[in-house]
Amino acid sequence: MKLYNYFRSSASFRVRIALQLKSLPYDYLPVHLAKGEQLQPNYAALSPERLVPLLEDQGRRLNQSLAIIEYLDEIQPEPPLLPGSPAERARVRALALDIACEIHPLNNLRVLKYLTRELGQTEDTKNAWYRHWVESGLEAVEQQLAGHPATGPYCHGDMPSLADCVLVPQIFNARRFDCRLDHVPTVMKVFEHCMQHPAFIAAQPSNCPDAEQ
Ligand SMILES: N[C@@H](CCC(=O)N[C@@H](CS)C(=O)NCC(=O)O)C(=O)O
């Protein structure tokens, strides 16, 4: 397998965690987002949406990190990243989507660039935008985790799931942009627990071949 990705990309980080959890080896192909390599014709030919991650497996190209993770879960079912019952799976998917759909797209690189370049917003306004969507979005996740009987050391029970693969990278992003996190204690407890796990440690940005300070 080949994974086109970028060390700081949280959507890529989600897939790296899943690959590590499943002990699936892969070639790491860096796409330098800050230098705009995702927009170059050679990458755009592979990824019409010009986004990372992109997974190549046996001639197939897969995009969208959540779809990739579910694909990995199906071709390599152990350890499972989705729980056993339909209601439990719906809970885990909803937690993942609350971050992947409701927070992350608003703060993506191209959206932030559009705010400053095309709409003429200042760095301070851009950062306020970023923090607003992260802080309010994580508060909604906190409300779903705190006090829920299915919440364990991980988002759902005592095994990492799709929800943890999505939560952890969002916290790395939040920290980079100095977002408040003291209002989401359950989220942070799950995050700290995940970051004890070797798969999450191995997949983190600082351990990537293209890592920069
Ligand atoms: N929903 C997509 C999001 C992918 C995405 O937004 N990737 C970002 C990095 S985290 C990207 O490639 N950004 C490039 C850009 O904004 O130009 C997924 O989950 O894979």
The ligand as a Gaussian input file, in Angstrom:
#p B3LYP/6-31G(d) Opt

LIG

0 1
 N      -12.711000      14.968000       4.234000
 C      -11.378000      14.733000       3.773000
 C      -10.535000      15.924000       4.129000
 C       -9.175000      15.869000       3.480000
 C       -8.451000      17.172000       3.717000
 O       -9.085000      18.203000       3.898000
 N       -7.117000      17.126000       3.705000
 C       -6.367000      18.328000       3.942000
 C       -5.252000      18.076000       4.936000
 S       -5.871000      17.623000       6.516000
 C       -5.749000      18.809000       2.643000
 O       -5.318000      18.022000       1.838000
 N       -5.704000      20.139000       2.454000
 C       -5.108000      20.710000       1.295000
 C       -5.625000      22.098000       1.026000
 O       -6.427000      22.616000       1.806000
 O       -5.187000      22.654000       0.014000
 C      -10.834000      13.451000       4.402000
 O      -11.305000      13.105000       5.488000
 O       -9.967000      12.799000       3.814000

